[in-house]
Amino acid sequence: MIGEQHYWPDWALQLKQEHEGFIFHIFDGNIPELTQLHGPITIIGGGISSVHLALKLSKIYPNEVTVLKRHPFRIHNFDSDPGWLGPKRQRPFRAITSYQKRREAIIHARYKGSIPPDLHKVLMNQVKQVLLRVMDVEVISAVWRDGYISLRDKNEKVIQQTGTILLATGFKSSMPGKDWLTPVIQSHDLRLAECGYPIVSQSLQWGPGLYVTGALAELEMGPISRNISGARQAAERIVNSL
């Protein structure tokens, strides 16, 4: 997403600083062509972006792709309870006056890093055909040697050796666009909640003539703010207020 800051685990940042060119975040602009990667390939993360990438790469590099994730797959049809699309969940959310509690409600409601059942089925079929591997393990450190990277767990046990690492680890939880928005916030004295996100009106107005959507509107829109349904509802609110 535009303005979002990619999340890099500490071990990944260190590896990038020491041996750039062997590890990339999948939303980086400098990621090589997928057909030009140095195998074997390891994807870090268990969300929908990770799975789509694994399926694509397993066709290019059969039996050379591994997905490493810290927990079992979180399988849900939607990224939050469908009740959030209407008044069932939205009305109680709007009644919450504490922005800290609104933030807690959003975090609790989101199925972060989830994948839909049909996608999970396709992935498991590829695993059964030995076109790719999936492992539940947390990487703690990485050691580069002779063009290959040894990924290790908390006991310093080698999980596997790989040629390229692709991070599908999502984004930081901080407000997107914070770097370029900070001077705007300061010069126009725009309100922020404790979590660092905008405090806006019901019409999503943040300041005179300034309206927000997407992640910037989530303290008002709730957990659907970042998806298509949320975008449509946000647009309706803004248009109806003009």
BELQUI-V876097 format. One record per residue. RES is the residue in three letters. SS is DSSP state (hx for helix, st for strand, lp for the rest). PHI is phi in degrees with one decimal (* if undefined). NEAR is the number of other C-alpha atoms within 12 Angstrom. Layout:
res ss phi near
RES SS PHI NEAR
RES SS PHI NEAR
This chain:
res ss phi near
MET lp * 18
ILE lp -65.3 18
GLY lp 90.0 20
GLU lp -74.7 23
GLN lp -98.3 21
HIS st -63.8 27
TYR lp -91.8 24
TRP lp -117.5 28
PRO lp -60.3 26
ASP hx -56.6 14
TRP hx -65.3 28
ALA hx -71.6 34
LEU hx -61.5 23
GLN hx -63.7 19
LEU hx -63.0 28
LYS hx -62.1 25
GLN hx -65.3 16
GLU hx -87.3 17
HIS lp -143.2 24
GLU lp -64.5 20
GLY lp 111.5 24
PHE lp -114.8 38
ILE st -138.9 40
PHE st -142.6 36
HIS st -88.5 35
ILE lp -65.6 33
PHE lp -100.9 25
ASP lp -68.5 23
GLY lp -77.6 11
ASN lp -101.8 15
ILE lp -66.2 21
PRO lp -66.7 20
GLU lp -59.4 14
LEU hx -62.1 22
THR hx -79.9 15
GLN hx -111.4 17
LEU lp -76.9 25
HIS lp -88.5 26
GLY lp -83.5 29
PRO lp -67.6 31
ILE st -117.1 40
THR st -120.0 47
ILE st -106.3 44
ILE st -101.5 44
GLY lp 131.1 43
GLY lp -121.9 39
GLY lp -92.9 36
ILE hx -65.5 34
SER hx -65.9 29
SER hx -61.7 38
VAL hx -66.9 45
HIS hx -59.2 26
LEU hx -65.9 33
ALA hx -61.7 44
LEU hx -63.6 34
LYS hx -67.9 22
LEU hx -70.9 34
SER hx -65.9 35
LYS hx -78.9 21
ILE hx -85.0 23
TYR lp -126.3 26
PRO lp -58.2 22
ASN lp 66.3 25
GLU lp -122.4 31
VAL st -118.8 40
THR st -129.6 44
VAL st -104.5 48
LEU st -109.9 38
LYS st -140.8 31
ARG lp -81.0 22
HIS lp -148.1 21
PRO lp -57.5 20
PHE lp -58.4 30
ARG st -97.5 26
ILE st -102.9 23
HIS lp -144.8 22
ASN lp -73.5 18
PHE lp -129.5 27
ASP lp -81.6 32
SER st -161.7 32
ASP lp -55.8 22
PRO hx -56.0 22
GLY hx -60.2 19
TRP hx -71.8 29
LEU hx -74.3 27
GLY lp -133.5 20
PRO hx -66.3 15
LYS hx -52.8 13
ARG hx -102.5 23
GLN hx -68.6 29
ARG hx -63.4 16
PRO hx -62.3 19
PHE hx -64.7 30
ARG hx -67.1 26
ALA lp -77.3 18
ILE lp -76.6 20
THR lp -90.5 15
SER lp -86.3 18
TYR hx -70.4 27
GLN hx -64.9 19
LYS hx -71.9 21
ARG hx -64.4 29
ARG hx -61.3 32
GLU hx -62.3 20
ALA hx -65.3 28
ILE hx -65.1 34
ILE hx -60.8 21
HIS hx -67.1 16
ALA hx -78.0 23
ARG st -77.4 26
TYR lp -92.3 24
LYS lp -64.4 29
GLY lp 69.6 30
SER st -88.6 28
ILE st -133.4 29
PRO lp -74.0 26
PRO hx -56.7 18
ASP hx -65.7 17
LEU hx -69.4 27
HIS hx -61.4 28
LYS hx -62.7 17
VAL hx -63.7 22
LEU hx -62.7 35
MET hx -63.1 23
ASN hx -66.1 18
GLN hx -66.1 27
VAL hx -65.0 25
LYS hx -62.1 14
GLN lp -84.1 15
VAL lp 58.9 20
LEU lp -87.2 26
LEU lp -157.3 34
ARG st -121.1 32
VAL st -133.0 36
MET st -133.6 25
ASP st -95.6 19
VAL lp -161.7 25
GLU lp -106.3 28
VAL lp -80.0 35
ILE lp -111.4 27
SER st -149.6 25
ALA st -142.5 36
VAL st -125.0 30
TRP st -93.9 29
ARG st -157.6 16
ASP lp 53.5 12
GLY lp 86.0 19
TYR st -129.7 25
ILE st -115.6 35
SER st -95.8 30
LEU st -93.5 35
ARG st -127.0 24
ASP lp -93.4 22
LYS lp -65.8 15
ASN lp -95.3 13
GLU lp 66.6 16
LYS lp -79.2 18
VAL st -72.2 20
ILE st -76.6 28
GLN st -173.2 32
GLN st -107.5 26
THR st -143.0 34
GLY lp -97.1 32
THR st -138.0 40
ILE st -114.5 48
LEU st -117.1 42
LEU st -87.7 40
ALA lp -114.0 34
THR lp -100.6 34
GLY lp 74.9 28
PHE st -126.8 29
LYS lp -66.6 17
SER lp -81.0 22
SER lp -72.5 21
MET lp -59.0 30
PRO lp -64.5 28
GLY lp 74.7 26
LYS hx -58.5 24
ASP hx -59.7 15
TRP hx -84.4 14
LEU hx -81.1 21
THR hx -53.4 20
PRO hx -63.8 13
VAL hx -68.0 17
ILE hx -60.8 22
GLN hx -69.4 15
SER hx -72.5 11
HIS hx -108.6 16
ASP lp 52.8 16
LEU lp -80.9 24
ARG lp -82.0 23
LEU st -129.6 25
ALA lp -82.7 24
GLU lp -59.4 18
CYS lp -76.6 23
GLY lp 92.8 26
TYR lp -98.4 33
PRO st -62.5 38
ILE lp -97.5 34
VAL lp -123.0 28
SER lp -80.0 27
GLN lp -62.5 26
SER lp -87.6 26
LEU lp 70.9 36
GLN st -87.9 28
TRP st -99.6 28
GLY st -161.2 22
PRO lp -55.3 13
GLY lp 71.6 13
LEU st -117.1 21
TYR st -120.3 27
VAL lp -127.5 33
THR lp -138.8 37
GLY hx 62.9 34
ALA hx -59.0 37
LEU hx -66.6 42
ALA hx -104.6 41
GLU hx -71.2 42
LEU hx -69.8 44
GLU hx -105.8 44
MET hx -87.6 46
GLY lp 87.1 47
PRO hx -67.3 40
ILE hx -84.2 39
SER hx -57.9 31
ARG hx -93.5 30
ASN lp -103.5 26
ILE hx -62.8 18
SER hx -61.8 24
GLY hx -64.0 31
ALA hx -63.8 26
ARG hx -65.7 19
GLN hx -64.8 30
ALA hx -63.9 35
ALA hx -60.9 25
GLU hx -63.4 18
ARG hx -61.2 23
ILE hx -65.6 25
VAL hx -61.6 14
ASN hx -68.0 13
SER hx -91.5 15
LEU lp -85.8 13
